[in-house]
Amino acid sequence: MLTLQLPQIFCPFPSMLNPFAKEAEKHTAEWVSRFGLVKSEKAWERFRRAKFAMLSSRAFPTAGRYELCIAAEFNTWLFLLDDKNDESMFGKLDFLQMVHSFVGMILQNNRVVAPDEGMPLALSFEDLWKRMKRISSAAWQKRFVQSMTDYLDACLWEVENRIRHEAPTVADYIEKRPYTGALYADIELIEVLENIYLPDEVRQHEMVKQLSLACNNVVCWANDLFSFDKERRQGDVHNLVVVLKEERNLSLEDAVAEAARMHDAEVRRFISLSESLPSFGAEVNEELQRYVTVLMAWMRANLDWSFGDTARYRMNITETASGNWLISRL
């Protein structure tokens, strides 16, 4: 057992929960069963304890029931893919190439072509894409296709590093991490799930893009803090704590502290950006503020889910007198 003191990371945003959370959790379990994504009783127990749907229920707090189920099942699909890649198929290029191929075929040609081993993932993704298309425009679909392509390309980059036994530099890792976490795909979902429509010139404004990047970094770097021991035990170097430790020759405690400092600085950058946005007119400003609120919900959701809802990271957490967290990883 590893016991480590983790600085209490900064996240001043309110906790939120979608009123359809319980329904989404039930629907997601039924969806996973229908497509055979989880089979053994041991895997089902891990799935029940992971509570994947709760993350989406916190991150998309005002989505409707239909829309929330899409979010919950999409993120569940991502987690199950990540588990299969990292645990069952760790370092296997052919597995991710297969996933990249069938996801591309579904997104571009609405066709499912996959070997038997990949068919549950392929058919369940096809179902998600059909449901997404019912509530989205062609322009949105094009953006989502790009975000998924970027995600899978980044996953292949990770696998190629593992095959070569190469660790990324801190700079390369920071550049790629927003894509390996697939959060840009979730950020694209804000439009169709929360009915927040920003004009192209607003969505492409540099400050708005930096807001999305800051949110992405905060979520991913926090996740790296929660999962570094699991990934370290697997021999995976794709984690902010690990790359900081190796490149800068830090102790584990100092690497954790530096990752937490970077996380907190990015939260403050997000706040500064959100308070400095230009005016786009009253109606657009209101939509943009709703968008910012969902980004805040995402950052808080990741923290609340990781520490309160899920057993995914196998952590016992107690708060010290100084306000830090004492993390025991079992």
C-alpha positions in Angstrom: 0.0 0.0 0.0 1.2 3.5 -0.9 0.4 6.4 1.4 1.0 9.9 0.1 0.0 13.3 1.1 -1.6 15.2 -1.8 -2.0 18.9 -1.6 -5.7 19.8 -1.6 -6.1 21.0 -5.2 -7.9 24.3 -5.9 -11.4 24.0 -7.4 -13.7 26.8 -6.3 -16.6 25.9 -8.5 -19.9 24.6 -7.1 -20.9 21.0 -7.2 -23.9 20.3 -9.4 -25.9 17.2 -10.2 -28.4 16.5 -13.0 -31.9 15.6 -11.7 -31.9 12.7 -14.2 -28.8 11.1 -12.6 -30.4 8.0 -11.3 -32.2 7.4 -14.5 -29.0 7.8 -16.5 -27.2 5.3 -14.3 -29.9 2.7 -14.8 -30.1 3.4 -18.6 -26.3 3.1 -18.9 -26.2 -0.2 -17.1 -28.9 -1.6 -19.4 -27.1 -0.2 -22.5 -23.8 -1.8 -21.4 -25.6 -5.1 -21.0 -27.4 -4.9 -24.3 -24.1 -4.5 -26.2 -22.1 -7.0 -24.2 -19.5 -4.5 -23.1 -19.2 -6.0 -19.6 -19.5 -9.8 -19.3 -18.1 -11.4 -16.2 -19.5 -11.0 -12.7 -16.2 -9.6 -11.6 -16.2 -7.0 -14.4 -19.8 -6.1 -13.5 -18.8 -5.5 -9.9 -16.1 -3.2 -11.0 -18.5 -1.4 -13.4 -21.1 -0.9 -10.6 -18.5 0.5 -8.3 -17.0 2.8 -10.9 -20.3 4.7 -11.4 -19.3 6.1 -14.7 -22.7 7.7 -15.3 -22.3 9.9 -12.3 -19.4 11.8 -13.9 -21.6 12.9 -16.8 -24.5 13.7 -14.4 -22.3 16.1 -12.6 -20.6 17.5 -15.8 -23.8 18.2 -17.7 -26.1 19.4 -14.9 -29.0 20.8 -17.0 -29.1 18.3 -19.9 -32.4 16.6 -20.6 -32.9 12.9 -19.8 -32.3 11.8 -23.5 -29.2 14.0 -23.8 -27.8 13.0 -20.4 -28.0 9.3 -21.3 -25.9 10.0 -24.5 -23.3 11.7 -22.4 -23.2 9.0 -19.7 -22.9 6.2 -22.3 -20.4 8.0 -24.4 -18.1 8.5 -21.4 -18.7 5.0 -20.2 -17.6 3.8 -23.7 -14.4 5.8 -23.4 -13.7 4.4 -19.9 -14.3 0.9 -21.1 -12.1 1.4 -24.2 -9.4 2.9 -22.0 -9.5 -0.1 -19.6 -9.4 -2.6 -22.5 -6.4 -0.8 -24.0 -4.5 -0.1 -20.8 -5.1 -3.4 -19.1 -6.1 -6.2 -21.5 -4.3 -4.9 -24.6 -1.5 -2.8 -23.0 0.9 -1.6 -25.7 -0.9 -3.4 -28.6 -0.8 -1.2 -31.7 -3.1 -3.5 -33.6 -5.9 -3.1 -31.1 -6.0 0.6 -31.3 -5.6 0.6 -35.1 -8.7 -1.6 -35.2 -10.6 0.8 -33.0 -9.4 3.8 -35.1 -10.6 2.0 -38.2 -14.1 1.1 -37.1 -14.7 4.4 -35.4 -13.7 6.2 -38.6 -15.9 4.0 -40.7 -18.9 4.6 -38.5 -18.4 8.4 -38.3 -17.6 8.8 -42.1 -19.6 6.1 -43.8 -22.2 4.9 -41.2 -20.8 1.4 -41.6 -19.7 -1.1 -39.0 -16.7 -3.2 -40.0 -14.9 -4.9 -37.1 -13.6 -8.3 -36.1 -15.5 -10.2 -33.5 -13.4 -9.0 -30.6 -14.1 -5.4 -31.5 -17.8 -5.8 -32.4 -19.3 -4.8 -29.0 -17.3 -1.6 -29.0 -18.2 -0.9 -32.6 -21.9 -1.6 -32.4 -22.3 0.4 -29.2 -20.4 3.4 -30.8 -22.6 3.1 -33.8 -25.6 3.4 -31.5 -24.2 6.5 -29.8 -23.4 8.2 -33.2 -27.0 7.6 -34.5 -28.4 9.2 -31.3 -26.0 12.1 -31.5 -26.9 12.8 -35.2 -30.6 13.0 -34.3 -30.0 16.1 -32.2 -27.1 17.8 -34.1 -26.3 19.7 -37.2 -24.0 18.7 -40.0 -21.5 21.4 -38.9 -21.5 20.0 -35.4 -21.0 16.4 -36.6 -18.0 17.5 -38.6 -16.4 19.0 -35.5 -17.2 15.9 -33.4 -15.6 13.7 -36.1 -12.4 15.8 -35.9 -12.3 15.6 -32.1 -12.7 11.8 -32.1 -10.0 11.5 -34.8 -7.7 13.7 -32.7 -8.4 11.5 -29.7 -7.6 8.2 -31.4 -4.5 9.7 -33.1 -3.2 10.7 -29.7 -3.9 7.2 -28.3 -1.8 5.8 -31.1 1.0 8.2 -30.2 0.9 6.8 -26.7 1.1 3.2 -27.9 3.9 3.9 -30.3 5.9 5.5 -27.3 5.2 2.3 -25.3 6.4 0.1 -28.1 9.7 2.1 -28.4 10.0 2.3 -24.6 10.2 6.1 -24.9 8.8 8.5 -22.4 7.5 11.8 -23.7 9.1 15.1 -22.6 7.1 17.2 -20.3 6.4 19.7 -23.1 5.3 16.9 -25.5 3.1 15.4 -22.9 1.4 18.7 -22.1 0.8 19.3 -25.8 -0.8 15.8 -26.4 -2.7 15.4 -23.1 -5.7 17.5 -24.1 -6.3 14.9 -26.9 -5.6 11.7 -25.1 -8.2 12.4 -22.5 -11.0 12.8 -25.2 -12.3 15.9 -23.3 -12.5 18.0 -26.5 -15.2 15.5 -27.7 -17.1 16.1 -24.4 -16.7 19.9 -24.8 -18.2 19.6 -28.3 -21.1 17.8 -26.7 -22.0 20.8 -24.6 -23.7 22.4 -27.7 -26.1 19.5 -28.4 -26.6 18.2 -24.8 -27.1 21.6 -23.0 -28.5 23.4 -26.1 -25.8 26.1 -25.9 -25.2 27.5 -29.4 -22.2 29.9 -29.9 -21.6 31.6 -33.2 -18.5 30.4 -35.0 -16.7 33.6 -34.4 -17.3 33.3 -30.7 -16.4 29.6 -30.5 -13.2 30.3 -32.5 -12.2 33.4 -30.5 -8.8 32.8 -29.0 -10.0 33.6 -25.4 -12.8 31.1 -25.7 -10.5 28.5 -27.1 -8.1 29.1 -24.2 -11.0 28.6 -21.8 -11.7 25.2 -23.2 -8.0 24.3 -23.1 -7.7 25.4 -19.5 -10.7 23.3 -18.5 -9.3 20.4 -20.4 -5.9 20.7 -18.7 -7.5 21.0 -15.3 -9.6 17.8 -15.7 -6.7 15.8 -17.2 -4.0 16.9 -14.8 -6.3 16.2 -11.8 -7.0 12.8 -13.3 -3.2 12.2 -13.6 -2.9 13.0 -9.8 -5.6 10.5 -9.0 -4.4 7.7 -11.3 -0.6 8.0 -11.3 0.0 5.1 -9.0 -2.3 2.8 -11.1 -0.5 3.8 -14.3 3.0 3.6 -12.7 2.3 0.1 -11.6 1.3 -0.8 -15.2 4.6 0.7 -16.4 2.8 3.5 -18.2 4.8 6.8 -18.5 1.9 8.8 -19.8 1.0 10.7 -16.7 2.0 14.3 -15.6 3.4 13.2 -12.3 5.5 10.5 -13.9 7.0 12.7 -16.7 7.7 15.5 -14.2 9.5 13.0 -11.9 11.6 11.5 -14.7 12.6 14.6 -16.6 13.3 16.8 -13.7 14.7 14.1 -11.4 12.2 14.8 -8.7 11.1 12.7 -5.7 7.6 11.3 -6.0 6.4 13.7 -3.4 7.9 16.7 -5.2 6.5 15.6 -8.6 3.0 15.3 -7.1 3.4 18.7 -5.5 4.5 20.2 -8.9 1.6 18.6 -10.7 -0.8 20.0 -8.1 0.7 23.5 -8.5 0.3 23.4 -12.2 -3.3 22.3 -11.8 -4.0 25.1 -9.5 -2.3 27.7 -11.8 -4.5 26.5 -14.7 -7.7 26.9 -12.6 -6.6 30.4 -11.8 -5.9 31.0 -15.5 -9.4 29.8 -16.4 -11.0 32.2 -13.8 -8.9 35.1 -15.1 -10.0 34.3 -18.7 -13.6 33.9 -17.8 -13.6 37.3 -16.1 -11.9 39.0 -19.0 -14.0 37.9 -22.0 -15.0 40.5 -24.5 -18.6 41.4 -25.1 -20.4 39.8 -28.0 -23.8 41.4 -27.4 -26.3 40.6 -24.6 -27.8 37.4 -26.1 -24.5 35.8 -27.1 -23.0 36.9 -23.8 -25.7 35.0 -21.9 -25.1 31.8 -24.0 -21.3 32.2 -23.5 -21.8 32.4 -19.7 -23.9 29.2 -19.8 -21.0 27.6 -21.7 -18.5 28.8 -19.1 -20.8 27.4 -16.3 -20.7 23.9 -17.9 -16.9 24.1 -18.2 -16.8 24.9 -14.5 -19.2 22.0 -13.8 -16.8 19.7 -15.7 -13.9 20.6 -13.5 -15.8 20.2 -10.3 -17.5 17.0 -11.6 -14.2 15.3 -12.1 -13.1 16.1 -8.6 -16.4 15.1 -6.9 -16.7 11.9 -8.9 -13.0 10.9 -8.4 -13.1 11.5 -4.6 -16.7 10.8 -3.8 -18.5 8.6 -6.3 -16.2 6.1 -8.0 -14.0 3.3 -6.7 -12.1 3.4 -10.0 -8.8 4.7 -8.5 -9.0 2.5 -5.3 -8.2 5.4 -2.9 -8.8 5.8 0.8 -8.9 9.6 1.5 -8.7 11.4 4.8 -8.3 15.1 5.3 -5.4 16.2 7.5 -5.4 19.0 10.0 -3.6 21.3 7.5 -6.3 20.8 4.9 -4.3 18.5 2.7 -5.5 15.0 1.6 -3.8 11.8 2.9 -4.2 9.4 0.0 -3.9 5.6 0.7 -3.9 3.6 -2.5 -4.8 0.0 -1.9 
